[in-house]
Amino acid sequence: MRAAGVREFGGQVEVFDLPEPRDPGPGEAVIEVVAAGVGNWDELVRTGEWKVGREAPMALGVEAAGRVVTVGSEVLGLTPGDEVLGHPVQLREQGCWAERVLVDAGLVVRKPPSVSWEVAGAFPVPALTAEQVLSESLELAEGDTVLVHGAGGTTGGLIVQLAALRGARVIATAGPSSAARVAEAGAAEVLDYHDSRWPELVRELTGGVGVDGAVNAARGGSSHAVLAVRDCGRLATITGDPPESVRGISVSDVYVRPDAAQLEELCTLLGDGRLRLSVGAALALADAATALERAMAGANGGPVVLLV
Ligand SMILES: NC(=O)c1ccc[n+]([C@@H]2O[C@H](COP(=O)([O-])OP(=O)(O)OC[C@H]3O[C@@H](n4cnc5c(N)ncnc54)[C@H](OP(=O)(O)O)[C@@H]3O)[C@@H](O)[C@H]2O)c1
């Protein structure tokens, strides 16, 4: 089968042939991939920094949507032909930038019929990240005031939507070209991060106190975001740059993990339009290297997907 990946960690992304997945064992399924998301996190897999359970040579890709081809024993609730999506890490054999992928069947959930393949393929990682930072790291409660720094990106935008949906007052930072979209996503106030005084402005918007919780989704941004958090509040960063804890603020360094129950809930919200995601670019599997370059340059309004 055709796949896109690397022959060695750190190597160029190439398209090559790989053996078909083996027959699924107990609790496993083979998925025919229709669309697979491309995020700047795939660069960490390409270089070997993010260990996803497989050594190179390997297909990259840690999220996908597709149709079930075969299921192994002990798989409940999935049959061939079902339309599913997931973040199937640790990988069983190969990544998702491939025609077919063997997965832990417990990590995929049904694709809502109203959701396009493109959106379904790019949804799992940013959506699960949004859920985990808000409900687990920030322990978000209705009425909290939350800062989302870097809200103009795909993950940042979903964090804003989900926080607003859960009844938080959201203050966001975004560039001028993303500000209107971030406000529409549910941010009550949007500040331009190019103005270095933005943490001070967040404090002014909260009566000088600071926000209850902050999510940093901008690379290297958490040392600024923490300035806007109230004493004994919470900060979660998704860019691997946790600052020293100060003023009793609890700091979390968050890495997404698969969780089918959370993904199912998020898919319900996506399916009925309470969460929205628009794809920025859809490319062919053969253009995987370009897709990764684009994702790394910043999705700017929508994620990149490969149509397999
Ligand atoms: N730890 C994890 O498990 C995990 C999971 C998902 C994502 N991530 C990481 O989280 C980061 C954000 O992900 P994403 O999907 O939202 O990425 P993305 O879609 O590529 O976000 C790019 C956006 O970031 C904004 N940005 C760039 N520089 C900024 C700055 N200095 N301050 C504030 N915003 C800035 C820009 O928005 P404007 O258009 O507003 O300028 C740009 O459009 C990435 O580094 C990603 O790798 C980590």
PDBQT file of the ligand as one rigid body, heavy atoms in Angstrom, charges set to zero:
ROOT
HETATM    1  N1  LIG A 401       1.020  19.380  23.544  1.00  0.00    +0.000 N 
HETATM    2  C1  LIG A 401       0.119  18.880  22.710  1.00  0.00    +0.000 C 
HETATM    3  O1  LIG A 401      -0.379  17.763  22.898  1.00  0.00    +0.000 OA
HETATM    4  C2  LIG A 401      -0.322  19.700  21.529  1.00  0.00    +0.000 A 
HETATM    5  C3  LIG A 401      -1.509  19.418  20.862  1.00  0.00    +0.000 A 
HETATM    6  C4  LIG A 401      -1.917  20.259  19.828  1.00  0.00    +0.000 A 
HETATM    7  C5  LIG A 401      -1.119  21.346  19.474  1.00  0.00    +0.000 A 
HETATM    8  N2  LIG A 401       0.063  21.545  20.117  1.00  0.00    +0.000 N 
HETATM    9  C6  LIG A 401       0.934  22.689  19.782  1.00  0.00    +0.000 C 
HETATM   10  O2  LIG A 401       0.226  23.885  20.106  1.00  0.00    +0.000 OA
HETATM   11  C7  LIG A 401       0.588  24.936  19.215  1.00  0.00    +0.000 C 
HETATM   12  C8  LIG A 401      -0.677  25.532  18.614  1.00  0.00    +0.000 C 
HETATM   13  O3  LIG A 401      -1.332  24.537  17.855  1.00  0.00    +0.000 OA
HETATM   14  P1  LIG A 401      -2.346  24.948  16.721  1.00  0.00    +0.000 P 
HETATM   15  O4  LIG A 401      -2.936  23.697  16.190  1.00  0.00    +0.000 OA
HETATM   16  O5  LIG A 401      -3.287  25.997  17.230  1.00  0.00    +0.000 OA
HETATM   17  O6  LIG A 401      -1.307  25.562  15.675  1.00  0.00    +0.000 OA
HETATM   18  P2  LIG A 401      -1.559  26.418  14.362  1.00  0.00    +0.000 P 
HETATM   19  O7  LIG A 401      -2.938  26.186  13.887  1.00  0.00    +0.000 OA
HETATM   20  O8  LIG A 401      -0.435  26.172  13.461  1.00  0.00    +0.000 OA
HETATM   21  O9  LIG A 401      -1.440  27.906  14.972  1.00  0.00    +0.000 OA
HETATM   22  C9  LIG A 401      -0.812  28.883  14.273  1.00  0.00    +0.000 C 
HETATM   23  C10 LIG A 401      -1.308  30.231  14.812  1.00  0.00    +0.000 C 
HETATM   24  O10 LIG A 401      -0.588  30.606  15.959  1.00  0.00    +0.000 OA
HETATM   25  C11 LIG A 401      -0.712  32.009  16.093  1.00  0.00    +0.000 C 
HETATM   26  N3  LIG A 401       0.530  32.593  16.575  1.00  0.00    +0.000 N 
HETATM   27  C12 LIG A 401       1.745  32.569  15.979  1.00  0.00    +0.000 A 
HETATM   28  N4  LIG A 401       2.646  33.238  16.727  1.00  0.00    +0.000 NA
HETATM   29  C13 LIG A 401       1.980  33.703  17.822  1.00  0.00    +0.000 A 
HETATM   30  C14 LIG A 401       2.356  34.466  18.950  1.00  0.00    +0.000 A 
HETATM   31  N5  LIG A 401       3.607  34.917  19.118  1.00  0.00    +0.000 N 
HETATM   32  N6  LIG A 401       1.421  34.736  19.867  1.00  0.00    +0.000 NA
HETATM   33  C15 LIG A 401       0.151  34.298  19.730  1.00  0.00    +0.000 A 
HETATM   34  N7  LIG A 401      -0.280  33.562  18.669  1.00  0.00    +0.000 NA
HETATM   35  C16 LIG A 401       0.640  33.284  17.735  1.00  0.00    +0.000 A 
HETATM   36  C17 LIG A 401      -1.034  32.552  14.710  1.00  0.00    +0.000 C 
HETATM   37  O11 LIG A 401      -2.324  33.106  14.834  1.00  0.00    +0.000 OA
HETATM   38  P3  LIG A 401      -2.770  34.522  14.230  1.00  0.00    +0.000 P 
HETATM   39  O12 LIG A 401      -3.427  34.168  12.931  1.00  0.00    +0.000 OA
HETATM   40  O13 LIG A 401      -3.723  34.993  15.263  1.00  0.00    +0.000 OA
HETATM   41  O14 LIG A 401      -1.552  35.388  14.082  1.00  0.00    +0.000 OA
HETATM   42  C18 LIG A 401      -1.082  31.322  13.830  1.00  0.00    +0.000 C 
HETATM   43  O15 LIG A 401      -2.145  31.368  12.900  1.00  0.00    +0.000 OA
HETATM   44  C19 LIG A 401       1.543  24.294  18.201  1.00  0.00    +0.000 C 
HETATM   45  O16 LIG A 401       2.861  24.575  18.579  1.00  0.00    +0.000 OA
HETATM   46  C20 LIG A 401       1.256  22.791  18.328  1.00  0.00    +0.000 C 
HETATM   47  O17 LIG A 401       2.350  21.983  17.969  1.00  0.00    +0.000 OA
HETATM   48  C21 LIG A 401       0.477  20.758  21.139  1.00  0.00    +0.000 A 
ENDROOT
TORSDOF 0
